[in-house]
Amino acid sequence: MFSPSVFSIYFLIFGFVLGIEDSPVTCSSNNTSCDPHGESLIVTYPEVETIFECRVLCIDTEGCEFFTYYGAEGFPLKNFCQLFASCDETLDCIGCVSETRECHSSCSSNVIGQIDNNFLDFLPNLDSEFGCMGHCKNTTGCKFYTYYLESDPYFGTCILLSSIIGPLEKCDSCVTGPINCNSCDNFNYCGFCESNKKMTTMMVTQQNVEIDLSSTLSVSQCRVRILAVGAGGSGDDGGGGSGFIQYYSQKINESLTSISLHVQEKDSSLFTIYGQTVEAARGQLGSSNGGDGYSGGGGYTYSSGPGCNGGSDGIDGECESGGKGTEEDVRTYIFENFKVTPGAGGGYHVVDGNYCGGGGGGVLINGHGPSTGNKEQWTHATGYGAGGTQGINDDNGYQGVIIIEMVEDQNEETTIAAPSTITYTTEETLKSCNELSDGLEGV
């Protein structure tokens, strides 16, 4: 039975270290010890027979982030375990290894998947899950393991796996886990991976770059929600319509799912899931009439006026020649991690004595849209996908956006996007340009 001994083992260590390395421990470093100078050393345990025991000691000790283990080949220290709060400097040593706590922390879950062509090895007599994890780390190609707990007839059995094959089922008497909790191999959560980073939400504003995601396996029922907004149409005599919108909400099945996101410059925003590509089209360009879109662009009038402002919140642009809106209420689109609200419609703009229509209002994400630069804000629309107004922002509409989140399903209704449609109404909503411009001056 080992017990702590902090007594000046320091002398032994310092007398036999071979030099100081430049790099700290990142995960597992052979023949490397954490430097025990200063206050980083928490405790030293003698008579620790295996590295697995040392790992458990670190995991069970508050504040331990690193450990150094001197094994049977260690000299002069043999079967010693040192726990550290930090490891900013390292020293050379003989027969030792230093590791991070995080590298060997278990993030297993009480689940089990299909064992088929992912099988690597069957080890029947291991004392702990950490031993199973250690064997996986030392086996080429092993990324996952399943370990049977004391309540199972197969207690102590460790199965090494190259991958996880769904479906996943709950298993109260066993655990399955990855060897790296920080990579996308950590499977049992609702989320997705991008460039081997675990994520549950993403907002894409970068244009002309296709982003590929893959969903993770989970025993929980997961749901993906996506909102895509196309770029706003450019303004001319009439204001540009704001970018069309597509909303998608569906349960994720038990297999891995690939998702592609693409915000195009001055064009549609696209996403692909289950082989289906959904397009949120660009708003219609303004002409002698306002452009159609999620919110319609304001119409064009000659020097006699009145000016025609862009629509907002899915409504038509002002005046008889205003563009048509889709009458969508973006506030009804369900998200847990984003707040989606309508942006303001653009005010008309006088160019060479003529009244050019304002662009249609776009969509705000968490209260924000793209930068409006130094332009007078009341004269143009706000939000992602907002339509353009002639003479403002080089006549261009604003860029589109895609947001995505993956969460545990709450049995909400499935919504699969269909192409946006324009609803034509028999009544026009007319407001005086003075009233609208007054209301937007403080925005």
HELIX and SHEET records of a PDB file:
HELIX    1   1 ILE A    9  PHE A   16  1                                   8    
HELIX    2   2 ILE A   51  ASP A   60  1                                  10    
HELIX    3   3 ARG A  101  HIS A  104  1                                   4    
HELIX    4   4 GLU A  129  LYS A  137  1                                   9    
HELIX    5   5 VAL A  330  THR A  332  5                                   3    
HELIX    6   6 GLN A  377  THR A  379  5                                   3    
HELIX    7   7 ASN A  393  ASP A  395  5                                   3    
HELIX    8   8 CYS A  433  LEU A  440  1                                   8    
SHEET    1   A 3 ILE A  20  GLU A  21  0                                        
SHEET    2   A 3 THR A  90  THR A 100 -1                                        
SHEET    3   A 3 SER A  28  CYS A  34 -1                                        
SHEET    1   B 5 ILE A  20  GLU A  21  0                                        
SHEET    2   B 5 THR A  90  THR A 100 -1                                        
SHEET    3   B 5 PHE A  66  PHE A  75 -1                                        
SHEET    4   B 5 PHE A  80  PHE A  84 -1                                        
SHEET    5   B 5 LEU A  41  TYR A  45 -1                                        
SHEET    1   C 2 VAL A 111  GLN A 114  0                                        
SHEET    2   C 2 ILE A 165  LYS A 170 -1                                        
SHEET    1   D 4 PHE A 119  LEU A 123  0                                        
SHEET    2   D 4 CYS A 158  LEU A 161 -1                                        
SHEET    3   D 4 PHE A 144  TYR A 148 -1                                        
SHEET    4   D 4 CYS A 174  PRO A 178 -1                                        
SHEET    1   E 6 LYS A 197  MET A 199  0                                        
SHEET    2   E 6 PHE A 192  GLU A 194 -1                                        
SHEET    3   E 6 GLU A 210  SER A 215 -1                                        
SHEET    4   E 6 SER A 258  VAL A 263 -1                                        
SHEET    5   E 6 SER A 269  ILE A 273 -1                                        
SHEET    6   E 6 GLN A 276  ALA A 280 -1                                        
SHEET    1   F 4 THR A 201  VAL A 204  0                                        
SHEET    2   F 4 VAL A 401  GLU A 408 -1                                        
SHEET    3   F 4 CYS A 222  VAL A 229 -1                                        
SHEET    4   F 4 ILE A 245  ILE A 252 -1                                        
SHEET    1   G 2 VAL A 340  PRO A 342  0                                        
SHEET    2   G 2 VAL A 363  ILE A 365 -1                                        
SHEET    1   H 2 HIS A 349  VAL A 351  0                                        
SHEET    2   H 2 ASN A 354  CYS A 356 -1                                        
END                                                                             
